[in-house]
Amino acid sequence: MTNMPEKNLYLPEIATIQEVIQETPNIKTFRVILDDEEKMREFTYEPGQVGQLSVFGVGESTFVINSPPTRKEYLQFSVMRVGELTSKLHQLSAGDKIGVRAPLGNYFPYESMKGKNIVFIGGGIGMAPLRTLMLFMLDNRADYGDISLLYGARSPQDMAFQYELPEWLERKDLNTVLTIDNPSEGWEHTVGLIPNVLLEMEPSAENTVAVTCGPPIMIKFTMQALKKLKFEDTQIITTLEKRMKCGVGICGRCNIGDKYVCVDGPVFTAAELGELPNEL
């Protein structure tokens, strides 16, 4: 009897783009389906895991799978245009082929978060990984306590997932606060920097986990705000997938001290980050 060959971690699956959504002037969302129907049916992943998307002949880069595993019609990735690879991705359309290596990395510890209140704090494209976990929790609503979302961006035009915001605002089982940095004509929600608005919201740290993602400077000051609100480092979770390169711990380009973001992360608690060298 021969053993089944192990999956080649370096070999991407061929996938077809089903839909492209223009989220903001520099962010597009890609909904893709693996061409191998059986592999698509059997594809499993956890909230917070990532994938490597490849444009053939150009390269590949890491993006969180921001469709929750409870909704598997497609795999969704949101891409900010910041360089050659992402610019090439932004040129693709429905029907085009890309490569997908996934799932990679660890994931949000949703099992240990059961029975607790959850506060999501997202900035800009940082809403992508939070969306995955938030929708997963809303699809398993009875397992969690109060769920709150603070989502901010520089301007209304910089907010992703705008087509979902009305539903998030209307849900009775989700407390949603939207904010922008400065006043804007027609904006009917909060105005202020995310850490300041968080302090005004004053979420209780008791039996609560805060999950945050966004630009590094936002995460830094958000963590400071959470500590002012008496959150312990073990109650604060973030994700660092943008530091990942090969995704399997070989290239060594994502190491922080003795940790590899792609193997030990990308999800970390503030307590775990506090044990690493100050390289973030």
N, C-alpha and C positions, 0 to 999 in steps of 0.2 A: 504494500500500500504506500503510495507516495503522498508526501505532505503537499498541501496547497501552497503555491508560491506566495510569499509575503508581498503586500502591496508596495510598489515602488513609490517612496515618498517624494521622489524628484519628478515623477511623471504626472503632468496635469491631465485631468479629465477634459475632454472636449465638451464645451457647452455652447448653447445658442442664446443670444440675448433676445428675450421676449418683448421687453418694453424698456424704454429709456424715459426717465422723468427729469425735467429741468427743475431742480429744487430751488437754487439761487443762481445768481450770475456765474458763480464758479463751482457749484456743486451739482452733480448729476447722480441719480439713482438708477442702477441697472438691475433688472429682474431677469434672472437667467435660469435655464433648465439644462441639466446634464443630458447629452445626446443619448447616452445609454439608459434606456427606460428602466431597466432593472436596478441599475445603480442609483438612479434618481429616487425610485420607490424605497430603496433600502438605506438611503443616505440618512444618517442620524448625527445630531450634534447637540451641544448644550448652549444655553444663553451666555454670550460673551466670547465664544470661540470665533476664530478668524479663518480667513482663507487667503491664499495667494492668487491674485488674478494676473494672467499673463496675456500680453499682446504679442503675438508671434513675430519674431524678428526684432522686437524692441526690448522686452524684459518683463519683469513681474514685480508686484508690490503687494503689501498686506493690507487687507480691509476686513473689518468685522462683518460677520454675517448678521445683518440687522433685521432679518425676518425671523420671528420666533419659531422654535421647533414645533409649536402647536399649530402653525399655519405653514404647511409644506407644499403649497402649489408651485412655488418657485423659491430660489435663493436670492436674497436681495443684498446688494452692496451699494453704499453711497460713497462717492469719490469726489474729493476736492481737487481741482486742477492746480497743481503746484510745480510740476516739472514735466520732463519729456514723456514718461510713461503715462502719467495721468492725463496729459494733453492728448496723447494718442487714444486713450480710452474714451475721452470726451468726443472724439471724432467718430466713434462707432455708433451704429444704429441697430434697431430691431432687425433680427435675421443674421447679424454678423456673428462670427465664431470667436470665442476666447477660451483660454485655458483656466481651469480651476483646480487648485490643490487645497483640499479642505476635508475635515475640519482640523485645525491646528491650535495648539495652546491649551491653557486651562480655561476655566469658566467661572461665572459668578456663583458663589456658594448658596444657591437658592434653598437648598434643603435646610441648612442651619438658620436661614432667615425666616422659616415658617413660624407663624404666630407672632411675628414682630411687626412693628410699624416701619414703613419704608419711606425715605425721603430721597427722591431723585433730583440731582442738580446738574443740569446740562448747559453747555455753552456752544452755540454754533453747530459745527459738524459733530461735536461731542455728544449730541443727542442720539447719534446712530447706535452706539452700543447700549445706551440706556433704553432706547426704544425696544430693543430685543427683550431685555429683562422685564421691562414694564408691561409690555403686551403679554409676555409669558405669565406674569403674575396676575394680570387682569383676566386671563383665560383660566387661571386656577385661583380665582378670587377668594374662595373660602379659606385658603391656606394662610392668608396674610392679614395683618391688622390694617390700620389706616395707611393709605398710599397717597403720597403728595409728590407733585412735580413742580419744580422751578426751572423754567427754560428761558434762556436769554440769548440775545444776539446784539450786535452793534446797531442794527436797524431792522425794521420789519422785513425788508428785502433779503436780509441775511439769515432768516429763520427757515430751516428745512422742515419738511413734512407739513407744510401749511394746510394741505388738504385734509389732514387728520386733526388739526388743532381744534376746530369747532366741536368735534366729538369728544375730545379730551376735556374741553371746557365744560361741556354739558353733562358729562358722566357724574352721577351722584356718588359713585364709589371711588372717585379720583379727584383730589383737590389740586387743581392746576393753576399756577401763577405764571404769566408770561411777562417778560420785561425786556426793554431795550435800553441802551446806554444813555441816549439823549432824546428829548422830545421830538416827535415826528407828526406831521399833519395827518389826522385821521386815526392815530393810534389811541385805542380806548383802554389799554391795559396799563400795567405798572411801568414806571420809568426809573431806572437806577441800575448801577452795577450789581452783578449777581451776588457777590459777598455781602453787600450792604442790604439788598432786599432780603437775603437769607436771615440776616440779623433782625430785620423788622418782622419777619414771619415768626421767629422764635420757636422753631419746632422743638418739642421736648426730646431730650436724649434718652429718656427712660424707655427701655425695651424697644429701641429704635436703631435702625441701620441706615446710614447715609451712603448713597452711591453717586459719585460725581465723575464727570468727564468733560473735557473742553480744552482750550488752549492752556499750556503749562502755567502761565501767569495767573489765569483764572483759577486753576486747581490749587495753586499755592495759597492764594488769598481766601479761597473757599474753605480749605482745610483750617486756616487760622480762624475763620469765622465759626466753623463747627467746634473748634476747641473752646472758643469763648462761650459757646452754647453748652459746654460740658460734655461734648462727645469724646469718648475715649478713642485712641488710635485704632483699637480693635473694632470699633463701630463704624469706621470710615473705609470705604472701598473705592478704588479707582482702577483704570485700565490703561495700559501703555502700549497698545498694539502698534502705534506709529514707529516705535523703535525696532520692530521686528524686521529681519532681512530674509534669511533663507527659510525660517519657519521651523527648522528641525534641529537646531543647536549645533550645526556644523561650522558655519562661517565665522562665528564668534563676534560678529559686529554689533550684537545687541546686548552684550554682557554689561552688567553693572556689578562691580565687585566679583563675587563668586556665583552670581545668578545670571541666567540667560532668560531674557524676557520671553522668548519664543517657547521655552521649555518649562520654566518655572512660572511664567505669566501667560498672557499679558495682564491678568487680574491680580491685584495685590491689595492688601489692607494697608492703611497708613502705618500700622505697627511693623509690618514686614518691610515697607519702604524705609522706615526709620533705622532699620538694622543695616541698610546698604550705604555705601559711600555716597557723598553728596554730589552726584553726577547728573541729576535730572535737570 
